Amino acid sequence: MAEDIFSTGEPQTIDDVLANKDERVALQQSLIAKYPGRTVVALKMNIPGPIKNNSALEKLFKAGDAQLRSMMTQHQYVIIDDEHWNRPTGSEAVYVVDMKADQVKKLAVSFEDEFTLGRLFDADVLMGSDGGARALSRTNFGLPARTCLVCGRPAKDCARSRRHSVTELQAHIADMYTTYFGGQLL
């Protein structure tokens, strides 16, 4: 099944991913400068391997983006600006939210932990600080670290040790995709 989702797309190198990260950080910095005192949320997916985007992965991203936006609306968080990217390095969204960063972070953690596809996403929450942006982490709130997509151990431990192969991770993502979309590949 993994080959069905990851068989198309433009392979990305580490240099491509790092260049995209630099552009994302620059955008976040510019939005923090433009909207002082507001909270910035950067939404992206955790996709292993060289294929970071294609129609199936974009469909996953859109589902997560819609869910997070819906959660913000339900909590009456006002999105005052947003940017969306759909690049070979992956789909991303950056929102400026008129709500306190700690409240937004708790919502982002809820999204990542409780939404069916949430484990595939990083919803980073940033607030302005002297000299730029400061990201809030789960540890700021005494929350447990994210768990591995496959085995439930701390995700950072599995990533560092490369406990799971790219193929194994992609197969798990493909299973999540077909389960969520009712077996529809595209």
Backbone as a printed PyTorch tensor [residue, N CA C, xyz], in Angstrom:
tensor([[[  0.8110,  -1.2020,   0.0000],
         [  0.0000,   0.0000,   0.0000],
         [  0.8550,   1.2670,   0.0000]],

        [[  1.9830,   1.2660,   0.6850],
         [  2.8240,   2.4670,   0.7610],
         [  3.2240,   2.9530,  -0.6160]],

        [[  3.4830,   2.0230,  -1.5240],
         [  3.9060,   2.4410,  -2.8540],
         [  2.7990,   3.2010,  -3.5840]],

        [[  1.5380,   2.9620,  -3.2430],
         [  0.4490,   3.6840,  -3.8710],
         [  0.4560,   5.1680,  -3.4920]],

        [[  0.8340,   5.4690,  -2.2850],
         [  0.8400,   6.8550,  -1.8250],
         [  2.1760,   7.5400,  -2.0970]],

        [[  3.2350,   6.8040,  -2.0430],
         [  4.5700,   7.3940,  -2.1530],
         [  5.2610,   7.1040,  -3.4910]],

        [[  4.5080,   6.5990,  -4.4670],
         [  5.1320,   6.2470,  -5.7450],
         [  5.2440,   7.4380,  -6.7000]],

        [[  4.5360,   8.5160,  -6.4030],
         [  4.6380,   9.7060,  -7.2480],
         [  5.1190,  10.8900,  -6.4150]],

        [[  5.6280,  11.8730,  -7.0950],
         [  6.1200,  13.0670,  -6.4230],
         [  7.5700,  13.3070,  -6.7900]],

        [[  8.0280,  14.4990,  -6.5080],
         [  9.3970,  14.9000,  -6.8190],
         [ 10.2920,  14.6350,  -5.6070]],

        [[ 11.2300,  13.7110,  -5.7170],
         [ 12.1090,  13.4210,  -4.5680],
         [ 12.8410,  14.6850,  -4.0980]],

        [[ 12.9080,  14.8410,  -2.7860],
         [ 13.5520,  16.0000,  -2.1690],
         [ 14.8410,  15.5830,  -1.4770]],

        [[ 15.7970,  16.4810,  -1.5110],
         [ 17.0600,  16.2460,  -0.8200],
         [ 17.0250,  16.9670,   0.5200]],

        [[ 17.9790,  16.6710,   1.3590],
         [ 18.0790,  17.3700,   2.6390],
         [ 18.2820,  18.8670,   2.3990]],

        [[ 19.0250,  19.2230,   1.3570],
         [ 19.2230,  20.6400,   1.0280],
         [ 17.9000,  21.3250,   0.6720]],

        [[ 17.0200,  20.6160,  -0.0650],
         [ 15.7060,  21.1630,  -0.4000],
         [ 14.8900,  21.4220,   0.8670]],

        [[ 14.9050,  20.4470,   1.7600],
         [ 14.1380,  20.5480,   2.9990],
         [ 14.6760,  21.6820,   3.8760]],

        [[ 16.0000,  21.7940,   3.9690],
         [ 16.5980,  22.8510,   4.7840],
         [ 16.3370,  24.2370,   4.1990]],

        [[ 16.3930,  24.3620,   2.8690],
         [ 16.0950,  25.6460,   2.2300],
         [ 14.6410,  26.0460,   2.4910]],

        [[ 13.7410,  25.0780,   2.4230],
         [ 12.3360,  25.3500,   2.7110],
         [ 12.1560,  25.7730,   4.1700]],

        [[ 12.8810,  25.1200,   5.0690],
         [ 12.8080,  25.4810,   6.4870],
         [ 13.2480,  26.9340,   6.6900]],

        [[ 14.3230,  27.3310,   6.0090],
         [ 14.7950,  28.7140,   6.1110],
         [ 13.7240,  29.6970,   5.6420]],

        [[ 13.0330,  29.3600,   4.5520],
         [ 11.9670,  30.2340,   4.0470],
         [ 10.7930,  30.2930,   5.0220]],

        [[ 10.4630,  29.1550,   5.6300],
         [  9.3870,  29.1160,   6.6190],
         [  9.7280,  29.9980,   7.8190]],

        [[ 10.9450,  29.8730,   8.3200],
         [ 11.3670,  30.6850,   9.4670],
         [ 11.3200,  32.1700,   9.1140]],

        [[ 11.7650,  32.5280,   7.9220],
         [ 11.7220,  33.9320,   7.4890],
         [ 10.2770,  34.4330,   7.4420]],

        [[  9.3660,  33.6100,   6.9390],
         [  7.9510,  33.9950,   6.9020],
         [  7.4130,  34.1770,   8.3220]],

        [[  7.7390,  33.2330,   9.1900],
         [  7.2770,  33.3400,  10.5830],
         [  7.7930,  34.6230,  11.2340]],

        [[  9.0720,  34.9190,  11.0110],
         [  9.6630,  36.1360,  11.5810],
         [  8.9650,  37.3830,  11.0480]],

        [[  8.6810,  37.3870,   9.7520],
         [  8.0340,  38.5660,   9.1750],
         [  6.6120,  38.7330,   9.7080]],

        [[  5.8920,  37.6430,   9.9160],
         [  4.5400,  37.7320,  10.4570],
         [  4.5530,  38.1680,  11.9180]],

        [[  5.5190,  37.7050,  12.6800],
         [  5.6400,  38.1400,  14.0790],
         [  5.9490,  39.6310,  14.1430]],

        [[  6.7980,  40.1010,  13.2300],
         [  7.1120,  41.5360,  13.1930],
         [  5.8980,  42.3530,  12.7470]],

        [[  5.1430,  41.8280,  11.7990],
         [  3.9730,  42.5340,  11.2670],
         [  2.8180,  42.5770,  12.2700]],

        [[  2.7150,  41.5190,  13.1020],
         [  1.6080,  41.4030,  14.0510],
         [  2.1470,  41.2080,  15.4740]],

        [[  2.7570,  42.2390,  16.0450],
         [  3.3210,  42.0780,  17.3910],
         [  2.2310,  41.7150,  18.4090]],

        [[  2.5990,  40.8160,  19.3090],
         [  1.6660,  40.3970,  20.3510],
         [  0.6950,  39.3250,  19.9200]],

        [[  0.7470,  38.9350,  18.6650],
         [ -0.1410,  37.8880,  18.1610],
         [  0.6170,  36.5620,  18.1310]],

        [[ -0.1060,  35.4890,  17.9880],
         [  0.4610,  34.1440,  17.9810],
         [  0.5410,  33.6260,  16.5510]],

        [[  1.6350,  32.9560,  16.2340],
         [  1.8210,  32.3570,  14.9130],
         [  1.7870,  30.8380,  15.0540]],

        [[  1.0300,  30.1970,  14.1840],
         [  0.9510,  28.7350,  14.1450],
         [  1.4770,  28.2840,  12.7880]],

        [[  2.4460,  27.3720,  12.8150],
         [  2.9950,  26.8050,  11.5760],
         [  2.5970,  25.3330,  11.5150]],

        [[  1.8310,  24.9720,  10.5030],
         [  1.3350,  23.6100,  10.3390],
         [  2.0440,  22.9470,   9.1670]],

        [[  2.6460,  21.7970,   9.4460],
         [  3.2740,  21.0090,   8.3830],
         [  3.1520,  19.5470,   8.7480]],

        [[  3.4900,  18.6910,   7.7840],
         [  3.4020,  17.2490,   8.0300],
         [  4.7840,  16.6450,   8.2560]],

        [[  4.8020,  15.5490,   9.0050],
         [  6.0120,  14.7470,   9.2140],
         [  5.9620,  13.6010,   8.2140]],

        [[  6.6870,  13.7240,   7.1200],
         [  6.6570,  12.7070,   6.0770],
         [  8.0600,  12.1410,   5.8840]],

        [[  8.2470,  10.8580,   6.1750],
         [  9.5670,  10.2470,   6.0080],
         [  9.8720,   9.9430,   4.5440]],

        [[ 11.1350,   9.9560,   4.2160],
         [ 11.5650,   9.5980,   2.8660],
         [ 11.6730,  10.7940,   1.9450]],

        [[ 12.0920,  10.5580,   0.7160],
         [ 12.3550,  11.6550,  -0.2180],
         [ 11.1010,  12.2720,  -0.8390]],

        [[  9.9880,  11.5450,  -0.8870],
         [  8.7450,  12.0880,  -1.4370],
         [  8.0020,  12.7750,  -0.3010]],

        [[  7.8850,  14.0910,  -0.4100],
         [  7.2540,  14.8860,   0.6480],
         [  5.8810,  15.4250,   0.2420]],

        [[  5.5670,  15.3580,  -1.0650],
         [  4.2930,  15.9010,  -1.5160],
         [  3.8670,  15.2430,  -2.8160]],

        [[  2.5800,  15.0250,  -2.9110],
         [  1.9090,  14.5450,  -4.1200],
         [  0.4130,  14.7000,  -3.8450]],

        [[ -0.4360,  14.2370,  -4.7270],
         [ -1.8750,  14.4750,  -4.5380],
         [ -2.4180,  13.7980,  -3.2810]],

        [[ -1.9340,  12.6170,  -2.9480],
         [ -2.4110,  11.9190,  -1.7460],
         [ -1.9510,  12.6410,  -0.4810]],

        [[ -0.6900,  13.0570,  -0.4470],
         [ -0.1750,  13.7630,   0.7270],
         [ -0.8290,  15.1330,   0.8730]],

        [[ -1.1160,  15.7690,  -0.2550],
         [ -1.8210,  17.0480,  -0.2090],
         [ -3.2360,  16.8500,   0.3500]],

        [[ -3.8660,  15.7500,  -0.0190],
         [ -5.2020,  15.4480,   0.4980],
         [ -5.1550,  15.2500,   2.0150]],

        [[ -4.1310,  14.5550,   2.5030],
         [ -3.9490,  14.4070,   3.9470],
         [ -3.7680,  15.7690,   4.6080]],

        [[ -2.9180,  16.6080,   4.0020],
         [ -2.6710,  17.9230,   4.5720],
         [ -3.9600,  18.7380,   4.6480]],

        [[ -4.7190,  18.7440,   3.5750],
         [ -5.9630,  19.5260,   3.5470],
         [ -6.9280,  19.0600,   4.6310]],

        [[ -6.9730,  17.7530,   4.8890],
         [ -7.8440,  17.2360,   5.9550],
         [ -7.3880,  17.7620,   7.3120]],

        [[ -6.0890,  17.7430,   7.5590],
         [ -5.5620,  18.2570,   8.8210],
         [ -5.7450,  19.7560,   8.9540]],

        [[ -5.4910,  20.4800,   7.8840],
         [ -5.6520,  21.9290,   7.8780],
         [ -7.1040,  22.2910,   8.1920]],

        [[ -8.0470,  21.5980,   7.5650],
         [ -9.4710,  21.8630,   7.8090],
         [ -9.8350,  21.5590,   9.2650]],

        [[ -9.2890,  20.4800,   9.8090],
         [ -9.5880,  20.1170,  11.1890],
         [ -9.0500,  21.1670,  12.1630]],

        [[ -7.8100,  21.5920,  11.9620],
         [ -7.2320,  22.5880,  12.8610],
         [ -7.9930,  23.9120,  12.7760]],

        [[ -8.3240,  24.3250,  11.5720],
         [ -9.0930,  25.5700,  11.3980],
         [-10.4630,  25.4480,  12.0830]],

        [[-11.0910,  24.2910,  11.9540],
         [-12.3830,  24.0610,  12.5980],
         [-12.2550,  24.1380,  14.1210]],

        [[-11.2120,  23.5490,  14.6580],
         [-10.9860,  23.6050,  16.1020],
         [-10.7670,  25.0460,  16.5620]],

        [[-10.0230,  25.8150,  15.7760],
         [ -9.8040,  27.2220,  16.1350],
         [-11.1270,  27.9850,  16.1160]],

        [[-11.9410,  27.7440,  15.1170],
         [-13.2350,  28.4140,  15.0050],
         [-14.1380,  28.0420,  16.1820]],

        [[-14.1580,  26.7560,  16.5380],
         [-14.9850,  26.3020,  17.6630],
         [-14.5850,  26.9920,  18.9640]],

        [[-13.3030,  27.2890,  19.1030],
         [-12.8110,  27.9530,  20.3130],
         [-12.7840,  29.4810,  20.1530]],

        [[-13.3570,  29.9540,  19.0620],
         [-13.4570,  31.3760,  18.7700],
         [-12.0950,  32.0640,  18.6550]],

        [[-11.1180,  31.3330,  18.1330],
         [ -9.8150,  31.9240,  17.8340],
         [ -9.9470,  32.5780,  16.4610]],

        [[ -9.5440,  33.8150,  16.3820],
         [ -9.6690,  34.5610,  15.1370],
         [ -8.3550,  34.4790,  14.3700]],

        [[ -8.4250,  33.9530,  13.1460],
         [ -7.2620,  33.9200,  12.2650],
         [ -7.2480,  35.2430,  11.5190]],

        [[ -6.1960,  36.0510,  11.7590],
         [ -6.1630,  37.3790,  11.1470],
         [ -5.2880,  37.4290,   9.8980]],

        [[ -4.5080,  36.4030,   9.6830],
         [ -3.7050,  36.3100,   8.4520],
         [ -3.3010,  34.8540,   8.2930]],

        [[ -3.1480,  34.4200,   7.0660],
         [ -2.6380,  33.0680,   6.8420],
         [ -1.9610,  32.9730,   5.4900]],

        [[ -1.0100,  32.0740,   5.4290],
         [ -0.2540,  31.7750,   4.2070],
         [ -0.2880,  30.2660,   4.0130]],

        [[ -0.4880,  29.8300,   2.7840],
         [ -0.4620,  28.3980,   2.4730],
         [  0.5580,  28.1440,   1.3690]],

        [[  1.3360,  27.0910,   1.5490],
         [  2.3080,  26.6670,   0.5400],
         [  1.9840,  25.2550,   0.1200]],

        [[  2.1310,  24.9950,  -1.1580],
         [  2.0470,  23.6290,  -1.6690],
         [  3.2680,  23.4440,  -2.5550]],

        [[  4.3190,  22.9430,  -1.9570],
         [  5.6150,  22.8150,  -2.6260],
         [  6.0420,  21.3530,  -2.6640]],

        [[  7.0350,  21.0370,  -3.4770],
         [  7.5440,  19.6600,  -3.4810],
         [  8.0470,  19.2000,  -2.1120]],

        [[  8.4310,  20.1450,  -1.2540],
         [  8.8820,  19.8100,   0.1040],
         [  7.7130,  19.5840,   1.0520]],

        [[  6.4920,  19.7810,   0.5790],
         [  5.3020,  19.5320,   1.3810],
         [  4.3620,  20.7150,   1.4210]],

        [[  3.1390,  20.4340,   1.7880],
         [  2.1510,  21.4840,   1.9940],
         [  2.3360,  22.0370,   3.3940]],

        [[  2.1110,  23.3390,   3.5440],
         [  2.2550,  23.9960,   4.8390],
         [  1.2650,  25.1390,   4.9340]],

        [[  0.9300,  25.4820,   6.1710],
         [  0.1040,  26.6570,   6.4330],
         [  0.7120,  27.3870,   7.6210]],

        [[  0.6720,  28.7050,   7.5540],
         [  1.1160,  29.5360,   8.6690],
         [ -0.0190,  30.5080,   8.9430]],

        [[ -0.4910,  30.5020,  10.1950],
         [ -1.5980,  31.3560,  10.6120],
         [ -1.1220,  32.3670,  11.6340]],

        [[ -1.7140,  33.5280,  11.6060],
         [ -1.5700,  34.4990,  12.6890],
         [ -2.9080,  34.4790,  13.4170]],

        [[ -2.8550,  34.2140,  14.7190],
         [ -4.0650,  34.0190,  15.5050],
         [ -4.1400,  35.0670,  16.6120]],

        [[ -5.3280,  35.6290,  16.7730],
         [ -5.5530,  36.6210,  17.8170],
         [ -6.0150,  35.9030,  19.0900]],

        [[ -5.0630,  35.2190,  19.7220],
         [ -5.3190,  34.5010,  20.9700],
         [ -3.9750,  34.2810,  21.6380]],

        [[ -3.9740,  34.1390,  22.9430],
         [ -2.7290,  33.9370,  23.6800],
         [ -2.0580,  32.6440,  23.2560]],

        [[ -0.7400,  32.6990,  23.1600],
         [  0.0360,  31.5660,  22.6540],
         [ -0.1620,  30.3040,  23.4830]],

        [[ -0.2630,  30.4280,  24.8030],
         [ -0.4060,  29.2250,  25.6210],
         [ -1.7360,  28.5270,  25.3470]],

        [[ -2.7950,  29.2870,  25.0980],
         [ -4.0780,  28.6770,  24.7640],
         [ -4.0280,  28.0070,  23.3870]],

        [[ -3.3540,  28.6600,  22.4530],
         [ -3.2310,  28.0950,  21.1030],
         [ -2.3950,  26.8130,  21.1450]],

        [[ -1.3340,  26.8020,  21.9560],
         [ -0.4910,  25.6070,  22.0570],
         [ -1.2870,  24.4300,  22.6050]],

        [[ -2.1060,  24.6690,  23.5970],
         [ -2.9300,  23.5830,  24.1470],
         [ -3.8830,  23.0330,  23.0950]],

        [[ -4.4380,  23.9200,  22.2670],
         [ -5.3020,  23.4750,  21.1820],
         [ -4.5010,  22.6870,  20.1470]],

        [[ -3.2920,  23.1580,  19.8380],
         [ -2.4400,  22.4620,  18.8540],
         [ -2.0820,  21.0630,  19.3490]],

        [[ -1.7860,  20.9260,  20.6250],
         [ -1.4770,  19.6120,  21.1960],
         [ -2.6990,  18.7090,  21.1100]],

        [[ -3.8600,  19.2640,  21.4000],
         [ -5.0990,  18.4940,  21.2840],
         [ -5.2970,  18.0160,  19.8430]],

        [[ -5.0430,  18.8960,  18.8870],
         [ -5.1280,  18.5270,  17.4670],
         [ -4.1720,  17.3790,  17.1530]],

        [[ -2.9190,  17.5040,  17.5480],
         [ -1.9150,  16.4780,  17.2460],
         [ -2.2330,  15.1410,  17.9170]],

        [[ -2.7680,  15.1900,  19.1260],
         [ -2.9950,  13.9690,  19.9020],
         [ -4.3540,  13.3210,  19.6820]],

        [[ -5.3840,  14.1020,  19.3670],
         [ -6.7400,  13.5560,  19.3380],
         [ -7.3310,  13.4080,  17.9380]],

        [[ -6.9030,  14.2110,  16.9950],
         [ -7.3910,  14.0830,  15.6210],
         [ -6.8070,  12.8060,  15.0250]],

        [[ -7.6170,  12.0660,  14.2990],
         [ -7.2100,  10.7810,  13.7360],
         [ -5.8870,  10.8550,  12.9830]],

        [[ -5.6800,  11.9060,  12.2190],
         [ -4.4540,  12.0700,  11.4350],
         [ -3.4430,  12.9890,  12.1200]],

        [[ -3.7590,  13.4540,  13.2960],
         [ -2.9450,  14.4620,  13.9710],
         [ -1.4990,  14.0820,  14.1810]],

        [[ -1.2150,  12.8150,  14.3410],
         [  0.1610,  12.3780,  14.5780],
         [  1.0520,  12.6300,  13.3660]],

        [[  0.4540,  12.8200,  12.2000],
         [  1.2280,  13.1030,  10.9920],
         [  1.6750,  14.5630,  10.9140]],

        [[  1.1660,  15.3980,  11.8030],
         [  1.3700,  16.8400,  11.7170],
         [  2.2370,  17.3780,  12.8440]],

        [[  2.8930,  18.4900,  12.5260],
         [  3.4990,  19.3590,  13.5200],
         [  2.7230,  20.6590,  13.4550]],

        [[  2.1540,  21.0470,  14.5730],
         [  1.4770,  22.3410,  14.6800],
         [  2.2950,  23.1590,  15.6690]],

        [[  3.3010,  23.8410,  15.1520],
         [  4.1940,  24.6330,  15.9930],
         [  3.5440,  25.9650,  16.3210]],

        [[  3.6660,  26.3620,  17.5780],
         [  3.0960,  27.6180,  18.0440],
         [  4.2420,  28.5240,  18.4720]],

        [[  4.2470,  29.7460,  17.9110],
         [  5.3220,  30.6950,  18.1820],
         [  4.7460,  32.0060,  18.6790]],

        [[  5.5200,  32.6410,  19.5200],
         [  5.1460,  33.9720,  19.9760],
         [  6.3550,  34.8740,  19.8410]],

        [[  6.0920,  36.1340,  19.6730],
         [  7.1740,  37.0890,  19.5430],
         [  7.9580,  37.2000,  20.8380]],

        [[  9.2560,  37.3590,  20.6950],
         [ 10.1210,  37.5840,  21.8540],
         [ 11.2310,  38.5170,  21.4050]],

        [[ 12.0450,  38.9600,  22.3300],
         [ 13.1520,  39.8330,  21.9610],
         [ 14.0230,  39.1320,  20.9350]],

        [[ 14.1770,  39.7290,  19.7830],
         [ 15.0410,  39.1650,  18.7590],
         [ 14.3740,  38.1650,  17.8500]],

        [[ 13.0540,  37.9870,  17.9390],
         [ 12.4170,  37.0820,  17.0010],
         [ 11.2960,  36.2750,  17.6180]],

        [[ 11.2040,  35.0180,  17.2060],
         [ 10.1180,  34.1460,  17.6320],
         [ 10.6270,  33.1030,  18.6230]],

        [[  9.7400,  32.7400,  19.5390],
         [ 10.0490,  31.6710,  20.4790],
         [  8.9580,  30.6260,  20.3270]],

        [[  9.3770,  29.3890,  20.0710],
         [  8.4250,  28.2940,  19.9330],
         [  8.0750,  27.7470,  21.3110]],

        [[  6.7930,  27.4670,  21.4950],
         [  6.3420,  26.8320,  22.7260],
         [  6.3990,  25.3220,  22.5220]],

        [[  6.8630,  24.6190,  23.5410],
         [  6.9190,  23.1620,  23.4260],
         [  5.9800,  22.5320,  24.4440]],

        [[  5.7360,  21.2690,  24.2610],
         [  4.8970,  20.5240,  25.1880],
         [  5.4630,  20.5860,  26.6060]],

        [[  6.7750,  20.5830,  26.7030],
         [  7.3970,  20.5940,  28.0260],
         [  7.1170,  21.8960,  28.7750]],

        [[  6.8420,  22.9980,  28.0460],
         [  6.4590,  24.2520,  28.6970],
         [  5.1860,  24.0860,  29.5360]],

        [[  4.4030,  23.0800,  29.2120],
         [  3.1240,  22.8580,  29.8730],
         [  3.0770,  21.5490,  30.6490]],

        [[  4.2370,  20.9060,  30.8080],
         [  4.2940,  19.6460,  31.5430],
         [  3.6200,  18.4950,  30.8140]],

        [[  3.4980,  18.6170,  29.4980],
         [  2.8490,  17.5630,  28.7090],
         [  3.8810,  16.5510,  28.2310]],

        [[  3.4740,  15.3130,  28.0370],
         [  4.4210,  14.2890,  27.5810],
         [  4.8880,  14.5470,  26.1520]],

        [[  6.0680,  14.0430,  25.8510],
         [  6.6250,  14.1510,  24.4960],
         [  5.7380,  13.3880,  23.5210]],

        [[  5.8500,  13.7500,  22.2550],
         [  5.0850,  13.0510,  21.2170],
         [  5.5490,  11.6140,  21.1210]],

        [[  4.6290,  10.7570,  20.7500],
         [  4.9500,   9.3430,  20.6300],
         [  5.1980,   8.9540,  19.1810]],

        [[  5.9050,   7.8640,  19.0230],
         [  6.2280,   7.3270,  17.7020],
         [  4.9530,   6.9040,  16.9800]],

        [[  4.9230,   7.1580,  15.7150],
         [  3.8150,   6.7970,  14.8470],
         [  3.5790,   5.2850,  14.8360]],

        [[  4.6540,   4.5060,  14.9640],
         [  4.5680,   3.0630,  14.8270],
         [  4.4380,   2.3420,  16.1640]],

        [[  5.3210,   2.6880,  17.1270],
         [  5.4260,   1.8480,  18.3300],
         [  4.9960,   2.5030,  19.6340]],

        [[  4.7500,   3.7980,  19.6310],
         [  4.3070,   4.4560,  20.8460],
         [  5.4040,   4.9120,  21.7940]],

        [[  6.6430,   4.6060,  21.4940],
         [  7.7520,   5.1230,  22.3080],
         [  7.9020,   6.6130,  22.0220]],

        [[  8.7490,   7.3120,  22.8000],
         [  8.9940,   8.7190,  22.4700],
         [  9.4990,   8.8660,  21.0290]],

        [[  8.8500,   9.7240,  20.2610],
         [  9.1540,   9.8710,  18.8350],
         [ 10.6060,  10.2600,  18.5890]],

        [[ 11.1380,  11.1540,  19.4170],
         [ 12.5240,  11.5870,  19.2150],
         [ 13.4990,  10.4280,  19.3660]],

        [[ 13.2290,   9.5150,  20.2970],
         [ 14.1070,   8.3640,  20.4860],
         [ 14.1160,   7.4740,  19.2420]],

        [[ 12.9370,   7.2110,  18.7060],
         [ 12.8550,   6.3660,  17.5060],
         [ 13.5050,   7.0540,  16.3070]],

        [[ 13.2940,   8.3550,  16.1630],
         [ 13.8890,   9.0870,  15.0400],
         [ 15.4050,   9.0790,  15.1470]],

        [[ 15.9190,   9.3570,  16.3390],
         [ 17.3700,   9.4070,  16.5360],
         [ 18.0320,   8.0600,  16.2540]],

        [[ 17.4170,   7.0040,  16.7280],
         [ 18.0050,   5.6640,  16.5750],
         [ 17.6280,   5.0120,  15.2440]],

        [[ 16.7400,   5.6670,  14.5030],
         [ 16.2290,   5.1080,  13.2390],
         [ 15.6790,   3.7020,  13.4490]],

        [[ 14.8940,   3.5880,  14.5010],
         [ 14.3150,   2.3090,  14.9050],
         [ 13.4180,   1.7210,  13.8110]],

        [[ 12.7710,   2.5680,  13.0410],
         [ 11.8380,   2.1060,  12.0070],
         [ 12.3240,   2.5600,  10.6400]],

        [[ 12.1820,   1.7090,   9.6610],
         [ 12.6130,   2.0520,   8.3010],
         [ 11.6260,   3.0280,   7.6660]],

        [[ 12.0950,   3.7250,   6.6460],
         [ 11.2260,   4.6240,   5.8940],
         [ 10.0430,   3.8360,   5.3320]],

        [[ 10.3050,   2.6440,   4.8220],
         [  9.2420,   1.8090,   4.2540],
         [  8.1820,   1.4830,   5.3010]],

        [[  8.6200,   1.1470,   6.5170],
         [  7.6800,   0.8270,   7.5990],
         [  6.8380,   2.0500,   7.9600]],

        [[  7.4750,   3.1980,   8.0580],
         [  6.7570,   4.4290,   8.3820],
         [  5.7710,   4.8030,   7.2710]],

        [[  6.2100,   4.6850,   6.0290],
         [  5.3310,   5.0070,   4.9050],
         [  4.1370,   4.0520,   4.8450]],

        [[  4.3590,   2.7840,   5.1370],
         [  3.2600,   1.8170,   5.1470],
         [  2.2290,   2.1890,   6.2120]],

        [[  2.7090,   2.6400,   7.3490],
         [  1.7900,   3.0580,   8.4200],
         [  0.9890,   4.2880,   7.9810]],

        [[  1.6430,   5.2300,   7.3410],
         [  0.9520,   6.4280,   6.8480],
         [ -0.0730,   6.0430,   5.7830]],

        [[  0.2900,   5.1280,   4.8940],
         [ -0.6410,   4.6710,   3.8650],
         [ -1.8700,   4.0080,   4.4900]],

        [[ -1.6520,   3.2260,   5.5420],
         [ -2.7840,   2.6080,   6.2420],
         [ -3.6870,   3.6740,   6.8730]],

        [[ -3.0750,   4.6840,   7.4750],
         [ -3.8580,   5.7730,   8.0620],
         [ -4.6830,   6.4830,   6.9850]],

        [[ -4.0620,   6.6920,   5.8370],
         [ -4.7180,   7.3560,   4.7130],
         [ -5.9400,   6.5660,   4.2640]],

        [[ -5.7440,   5.2820,   3.9810],
         [ -6.8590,   4.4840,   3.4600],
         [ -7.9580,   4.3020,   4.5060]],

        [[ -7.5950,   4.2230,   5.7760],
         [ -8.5960,   4.1300,   6.8340],
         [ -9.4010,   5.4300,   6.9190]],

        [[ -8.7090,   6.5540,   6.9170],
         [ -9.3790,   7.8440,   7.0700],
         [-10.2800,   8.1600,   5.8770]],

        [[ -9.8030,   7.8890,   4.6770],
         [-10.5570,   8.2180,   3.4740],
         [-11.3790,   7.0380,   2.9510]],

        [[-11.5680,   6.0210,   3.7540],
         [-12.4250,   4.9110,   3.3760],
         [-11.9130,   4.0900,   2.2090]],

        [[-10.5980,   3.9140,   2.1360],
         [-10.0170,   3.0970,   1.0930],
         [ -9.8120,   3.8080,  -0.2240]],

        [[-10.1690,   5.0800,  -0.2910],
         [ -9.9980,   5.8380,  -1.5310],
         [ -8.5750,   6.3560,  -1.6130]],

        [[ -7.8500,   5.9440,  -2.6450],
         [ -6.4740,   6.3860,  -2.7770],
         [ -6.3520,   7.8350,  -3.2020]],

        [[ -7.2180,   8.3340,  -4.0170],
         [ -7.1590,   9.7490,  -4.4170],
         [ -8.5070,  10.3210,  -4.4680]]])
